[in-house]
Amino acid sequence: MSSDLIIVYHRQPYEEVVENGKTVLRENKSPNGIVPTLKSFFGGVRHGAWIAWKLADDPDNPDFEQRIEIDDAYGQYSVSRLPLSSEQVREYYHVTSKEAFWPILHNFKERYNYDPVDWANFQAVNRRFAEAAAAEAAPGALVWVHDYNLWLVPGYLRELRPDVRIAFFHHTPFPSVDMFNVLPWRKEIMSSLLACDDVGFHVPRYAANFVSVARSLFDVEVTERERVPEKWISEGTALTERIMPTEVCFGDRRVAVSVTPVGVDTDFIDQRARSEEAQAQATRLRAELGDTRLILSVGRTDYTKGGLEQLSCFERLLENNPELRGQIRLMHVSVSAASGMTAYENVQNDIEQMAGRINGRFGTLDWQPVALISRAIPFADLVAYYQVADVAWITPLADGMNLVCKEFVASRIDGDGALVLSEFAGAAVELGEAVVANPFSHKSMDRAILTALHMPEDERRARMTALRKAVLENDVRQWTPGTLPLDPGWTVAAE
């Protein structure tokens, strides 16, 4: 059966686990994140499809079905699993995507290395995704492509199926023209993105950067602009824009440029936070903490997430404010982002060494200042930690959006708690009532965490009321494929 909506994303839409020697498919553990969010769109179409890759010892003769049908709570959809060898995955994902693209997207030029890149392999993998999407698509279908490791899919797909509508969403930051144009493949990447009908971003700054890059490489005209809504103008944050481009013209093609910041499943989080289990767990945690105040940091082990900068700040906090010793604890959750990558292993080692040093310097028999957690915490438990934390400390050096801070806010049904948020996280554009910090500045970080710790209750509650309003009004159900409707009866003219 052909599909009205095809989602192209590198990960499969479920978790594969082995039970009694048999592989079974399970729902993702967290209700948030990209996978469950995208699957929710299948409920609005007759039939959907998902394109992903799956590791195969022999890609020419894989030991699994390459196309399977799924019927679950999200709807009926097929999953096309593209068999890739471990070497293809390493070149496509770990080398090209993570060592060449990721540093540039997050403005870490010093970590950029394109010498090992096998560009032909990246092209081949992207073409296979495009071919699979073309094979699944009904006439005039919507193909929704996700993120930078599939940059070339729209261009290939437009050649194969000029009748389909193509939307692309960029989940990471999109850098300025001077940074992006470091990539030697910049023209091929941008040419592909300009083959879309809609290119989407989390915040206006990323959309503006995208258009600046396009205009630097091609004869692209900005045909429509809009004032940024007041709710996305947060004074004092680095990513604020006041005018955003909404359409560009490239040759005879008009490309919509949309800004649709992704939210979290606020209904699910609210139900979880109000459940007897969560309330009982939160009560137990508060009793264990006693009078100690909890600072909670949750993120991946990645040099972009600012974990080392947080721990350095926490060490300064204890050194310069001896009255806080024994009175506060930092629960630092740092989960591995990608296995087998030296850059992330080095970050994890540095985090462990710094946490150990802080505990060694300031810890006592009765008090350990840092609790370092290097494994994923079940979401049900995480909601309880959100509810008891006095401060959520989310200060990445760069982040496309960041859903952790929104999960924290959605969990605070008590209306209390303080959020310290990096001004370089996309979420800062929406969450202006957070205590904003610049993670590159010692003074800013130190001042922000002290402000949060010493904030009067009435101010905490006033800020949290505004934060909850922003998060609840823009939950995951407001997210769309840019300007393109799901209705398969609406089609673009074939080129």
C-alpha positions, 0 to 999 in steps of 0.5 A: 500500500502506498503512503500519504505521509512518509517520515524519513529519519535515521532511527527506527520508530521503536526499540528492538529487544531480544526476549527468549531468543526472539527479537521483539519491538517495544515502544520508546521509553520516553513520551517525548523526543523525536520518535514518538512525536513523529509517530503521532502524525500517522493517526491523521493519514490513511497509511503512513511509512517510516524510512530508517536504516538497520545494521546488516552483516551483509547489506546485499543479503540482510537477515531481516525483512526490509519492509514490515507493517506496524499497527499500533496506538499511533496508527497503521504504517510501514517501516522500510529498514535500509540494510547498512554495513557497520562500515557504512554506518561508521562513515555515514553517521560517526565520521561525516555526521558527527565529526564533520557536520556536528561541530560546524552546526554547533559552532565548534570549528576547532573540533571540525575534521573533514579529512576522514570523510567518505563523501561518496558513502554519505551520498550513497546512503542519502540516495538510498533513503530517497529511493525508499521514500520515492517507492513508498509515496502515493501521488502528491504524498508528503515526505517529511525528512528530518535532520542534517544527516539526511541533507541530500535526500530532498534533492535526490527525491525531487529528481525521482518524484517531482509530484511529491511535497517535501518538507525538511525539519532541522533539529539542530542549530543552523549556523551563520554563513561564515561557519556553515561555509567551512563545509566543502560540500556546502553548495550540494547541501544547500541545493538539496534543501532548496529542492524542498517545499518547506524547510523548518527550524525551531527558532527564527535565528536558525531560519535567518541563518539558513537564508543567509547561507542560501543567498551566499551560494545562489541567486536566492531572493527573499520574497516574504518576511514577517515580524517575529511574534512577541512571545518569541522575543526574549530580551537579553538572550543571544538567539532573539530575532525581530524579523524572520524570512518566511519564503524564498525564491530559487529559480522557478521554485518558491520555498517556504521557511517555517519556524515551528519550535517543538514542544513536549507531551504536556498532557502525558507529563501532567498525568504522570506528575499527578499519579499516585506513584509519582507523588509517593516517589516525590515524597520519598525523595524529599524525605531523603533530601531533608533540608538539602536543596537539589540542583538537577542537571540532565543531558547527554555526554556531548561537548555541546551540552556544557557538562564540564562548564557546569561542574566547574561552576559548581566547584566555584560555587562551593569554594566561594560560598562555604555556607552552601556546603552541606546545604545543596546537592547536584544531581548531574545526569550525563548519558552517553550520546554515541558509543565508540566515539573518542570525542564523547569518551573523553568528555565522559572521562573528564566529567567523571574526573571533575565530579570525583575531584569536587566530591574529594575536595568538599565531601564529608561522611554525611554529604556528597556534593555531586551525584553523577549518573551516567545511565538513562533514567526511566522517564517515570522516575525523572518526573519525580526528580523534576518535582523535587528539584529546587533548581533545574540547571540546563546550560548547553553551549549550543542546542537546537531546542532542548526538551529537558527544560520543558519537561521540567516546567511541565512536571511542576504542577506545584507551580514552584521551582527555578529554571536556569537556562542557557541563552544559547538553547533554542528553548530560551527564545520561548522561555524568557522567564527562566534565569538566563545564563551565558555558559561561556562566562564564569560570572554569568553562570555563577550569578545565575545559579546563586540567583536561582538558589536565593530567589524568593518564593513569590518570584519563583512562582511568578516565573514558573506561572509564565514558564508553564503558560509558554510550555502548555500553549506550545505542546507537541500537538502544535508542531507541524510539517511547516506550512504543508498540510497533511491532506494528501489531496493537496499537491504541488504541480509536477516540475 
